[in-house]
Amino acid sequence: VQLQACGGGLVQPGGSLRLSCAASGSISTDNVMGWYRQAPGKQRGLVAVIFSSGTTNYGDDVKARFTISRDNAKTMVYLQMSSLKPEDTAIYYCSVQSLDGTNRWRNYWGKGTQVTVSS
């Protein structure tokens, strides 16, 4: 499984940015796609995930500002980020949790894309 994320960059506080991630390879129909982020000196943490059913789950610090969505036909996941704050600055990682050939959950990660919020 490979994940390719794009859309990061520099944005001013209060601005918006959209991240996209394309997943390829052997991915089970039942899967979870999502975004995590890691700021300098901090652990990687949840931004948002979306199940193949469409159910979503957000980190507390991005609720009401970020929206996750997916295109199952293209195995893509998107993250629309609005009202960005300097504390949103981090490397954003795309992930997919998929069942493997032995019916066990496995987690796959993309390389990450930098998001910098600064004036």
MILUM-243032 format. One record per residue (C-alpha): x, y, z. Coordinates in steps of 0.25 Angstrom, whole numbers, plus 5000, padded with zeros to 4 digits. Layout:
N
XYZ
...
END
This chain:
119
500050005000
500550144996
500050275000
500350404993
499950535000
500050674994
499450814997
500350865008
500951005008
501051135015
499751205019
499451325027
498651315040
497151315037
497451255024
497051115017
497751005011
497350875005
498150745006
497950624997
498450484998
498350364988
498450224993
498850114984
499149964986
498349854992
497349925001
496149855008
494749905005
494649925020
495650025023
495950155031
496650275024
497150395032
498150505035
499050515047
500050625049
501350645057
501950785061
503350805065
503650745079
502250675079
501750545077
500850505065
499450525068
498050505062
497450615052
496350535046
495950405041
494850355033
494250215032
493850145019
492450165024
492650315024
492750325039
493750435044
494550465056
495250585059
496350635069
495850735079
496650845074
496150845060
494750815061
493850915054
495050965046
495450845038
494650755030
495050615025
494450545013
494750435004
494550384990
494450234991
494450204976
495750274975
496250234989
496550374992
496450455005
496350605007
496550705018
495950845017
496550935027
495951065030
496251175041
497651125041
498451165054
499951165056
499851045065
499350965053
500750975047
501250835046
501550715037
500250655033
500250505030
499250425022
498950285027
498050175024
497650055032
497349935024
497149785026
498249695021
498249555015
498149495029
496949585033
497749675043
497749825043
499049885038
499350035038
500050105026
500650245025
501050345015
502250425015
501650555020
501350695015
501750815022
500750925026
501251055032
500351155037
501051295039
500851435035
END
